[in-house]
Amino acid sequence: MATYKRVASSKNAVTDGVIGGYAWTSKTLTFGFTKQDIDKNGVDDFAEGDWKDFYREMFADIAACINVTFRETAAANATLKQTLLDTGGGGFSGGPGPTEDTVTTAVGIDPKSVKAAADIIRLGTFSDVWLHEIAHSLGLKHTHDSLAGPTLPGVADEDDKGTGLLNSSIYSVMGYTYAFWGEDNPFTSAKDFGATLNAQPGSLGAIDIAALQHMYGAKAHNTGNDLYRFSDDVDFNRGYTTLWDTGGNDTIAYTGTSRAKIDLRAATLKAEIGGGGWLSTSETLTGGFTIANGVVIENAKGGAAADILIGNAAGNVLDGGRGADQLQGLTGNDTYIVDNSGDRVSEAASAGTDLVKSSVSFTLGANVESLLLAGTLGINGTGNGLANRLTGNAAANILSGGAGNDTLDGGQGADNLVGGSGSDAYIVDNKGDKVVEAVNAGTDLVKSSISLTLAANVENLVLTGNASISGKGNALANAITGNAAANTLDGGAGSDLLSGNAGRDQFVFSTALGASNVDHIRDLSAMDDTIVLSSKIFTTLMPGTLSPGLFKEVAAAKVDTSDRILYDSRTGALFYDADGSAAGKAVQFAHLDNKAAITSADFFIV
């Protein structure tokens, strides 16, 4: 004999709107089938096969959501007795409570209309009343019933659609209306999907699931990486199914050719639009998915037409498919797959750090941070006002950062990289790469894995990778940094900062000397590095290693007429004196920041 218990309020007005006040105590409930000998027009109720399997499927789906096990047994021993009536429609059911230790759940059928469909009994077809009555047998009440508990918000009688259109069979099978929000199904002007054959709920709604989980507890289900697929083939997917999924990285995918809307938002269980969930459906399908409260579905994939994909607070991957799609990711760190020039990406401000992967030329919309060009075509990418990261493919791309402090990486091809007005970073890996910067357009950086001379208006250069490559500055005050290999660094004109890092580096001085052209060598190693002087600038020096007699450490000895390179180890200052102690004045051309202990052997003239 089954026993019952009182159910306390869930403290949620939406969930409480379908709780009848009592639940079964046992976590194992038995069900069985009774026969009423309906045998008209060849329909035999509960013959082994479709009808019983139909019920078994409903019980299995409910058991996947709540902490209850349903066990089939003989009807005489069952707590939940299932029966069919030759009444043409409708149904009734008892539920747990003071007067019940077993309940009968009855659904009326019209054998004349059922005969032709008897071999296709399935969820979403003929299922609304069955789910409704089974839910009664577990302790749920009508959404408009104020005697057994509070009604669903905004529902005074069975015809009320409720606050936020909550009183719809899509969201709760305990209601009698079929309303939906027009924007939730943008492909029709209808406001009511009606009790049509293939539009009935294929599962409990999100409100029902939340109520039963409050009464019996929730159960882990579909914890892997699951794919939920729907198409225009009604034999494949009928009615509206609410997804209960408790883990993994999951996807809703549409495989048809009509326009589709996939909405990854879960039911909020608030008295508002979306309180019972959001529809994922297509233009031609009278069915689809909603998502139960607490469920996170991460990804959506559209079909061949112009689809609408809406994400949630997770990091979503939204792939609209081949059509001109509308993609909206909401607050997570989202990835958008773009393959049509008509695709539109919509993001709110401060709604995550988002990425577009595009196989067509694409300009980032507002509030999207990153763009990755996919495929093999020579396509182009343009940023927005944010600090964008734009990455090309293996072909020749044009990347334009616009405003913002952007990072532009052209990929393997010979790319044109245009930074715009921010302080931009460029990734260079092809000798055909071209960096374009305007005057006074930020403080910019090139990271290069090949030998490179800085383009005009670019300030800084960092050599990357493991190869022995060279870097040369321009007329600005540059900062040039080597990698761990043997590098050749030439600041060019301007007072530059040169850092060789590890490796046997050469620091080159090849431009006219003067007060505005004094370079700082940050990390000279007297053991490994060399200062290279151009004989075109240092005209009194002969090519080759500097003669010891031409070098003077001024802190240790007095300068004489033969000295040409003067070094003050106390300050790190390095001078060129073209005529020794004669009328010409020594000119500083470098500063060794680490005050390295150098000799004439550390200089080479070319």
HELIX and SHEET records of a PDB file:
HELIX    1   1 ALA A   13  ASP A   16  1                                   4    
HELIX    2   2 LYS A   40  GLY A   42  5                                   3    
HELIX    3   3 ASP A   50  ALA A   63  1                                  14    
HELIX    4   4 ALA A   75  ASN A   77  5                                   3    
HELIX    5   5 PRO A  111  VAL A  114  1                                   4    
HELIX    6   6 LYS A  115  ILE A  120  5                                   6    
HELIX    7   7 ASP A  128  LEU A  138  1                                  11    
HELIX    8   8 THR A  163  LEU A  165  5                                   3    
HELIX    9   9 GLY A  182  ASP A  184  5                                   3    
HELIX   10  10 ALA A  206  TYR A  216  1                                  11    
HELIX   11  11 PRO A  548  LEU A  550  5                                   3    
HELIX   12  12 SER A  600  ASP A  602  5                                   3    
SHEET    1   A 2 TYR A   4  ARG A   6  0                                        
SHEET    2   A 2 TYR A  22  TRP A  24 -1                                        
SHEET    1   B 5 THR A  69  GLU A  72  0                                        
SHEET    2   B 5 THR A  28  PHE A  33  1                                        
SHEET    3   B 5 LEU A  80  LEU A  85  1                                        
SHEET    4   B 5 VAL A 103  GLY A 108  1                                        
SHEET    5   B 5 GLY A  91  SER A  93 -1                                        
SHEET    1   C19 LEU A 227  PHE A 230  0                                        
SHEET    2   C19 THR A 251  TYR A 254  1                                        
SHEET    3   C19 ASN A 299  LYS A 301  1                                        
SHEET    4   C19 VAL A 317  ASP A 319  1                                        
SHEET    5   C19 THR A 335  VAL A 338  1                                        
SHEET    6   C19 LEU A 355  SER A 358  1                                        
SHEET    7   C19 SER A 370  LEU A 373  1                                        
SHEET    8   C19 ARG A 389  THR A 391  1                                        
SHEET    9   C19 THR A 407  ASP A 409  1                                        
SHEET   10   C19 ALA A 425  VAL A 428  1                                        
SHEET   11   C19 LEU A 445  SER A 448  1                                        
SHEET   12   C19 ASN A 460  LEU A 463  1                                        
SHEET   13   C19 ALA A 479  THR A 481  1                                        
SHEET   14   C19 LEU A 497  SER A 499  1                                        
SHEET   15   C19 ASP A 519  ILE A 521  1                                        
SHEET   16   C19 VAL A 587  LEU A 592  1                                        
SHEET   17   C19 ALA A 573  TYR A 576 -1                                        
SHEET   18   C19 ILE A 565  ASP A 568 -1                                        
SHEET   19   C19 PHE A 551  GLU A 553  1                                        
SHEET    1   D 2 GLY A 239  LEU A 243  0                                        
SHEET    2   D 2 GLY A 287  ILE A 291  1                                        
SHEET    1   E 5 THR A 281  SER A 282  0                                        
SHEET    2   E 5 ALA A 260  ASP A 263 -1                                        
SHEET    3   E 5 ILE A 308  ILE A 310  1                                        
SHEET    4   E 5 GLN A 326  GLN A 328  1                                        
SHEET    5   E 5 ARG A 344  SER A 346  1                                        
SHEET    1   F 5 PHE A 362  THR A 363  0                                        
SHEET    2   F 5 ASN A 380  THR A 382  1                                        
SHEET    3   F 5 ILE A 398  SER A 400  1                                        
SHEET    4   F 5 ASN A 416  VAL A 418  1                                        
SHEET    5   F 5 LYS A 434  VAL A 436  1                                        
SHEET    1   G 7 LEU A 452  THR A 453  0                                        
SHEET    2   G 7 SER A 470  LYS A 472  1                                        
SHEET    3   G 7 THR A 488  ASP A 490  1                                        
SHEET    4   G 7 GLN A 506  PHE A 509  1                                        
SHEET    5   G 7 THR A 530  LEU A 533  1                                        
SHEET    6   G 7 PHE A 603  ILE A 605  1                                        
SHEET    7   G 7 GLY A 544  THR A 545 -1                                        
END                                                                             
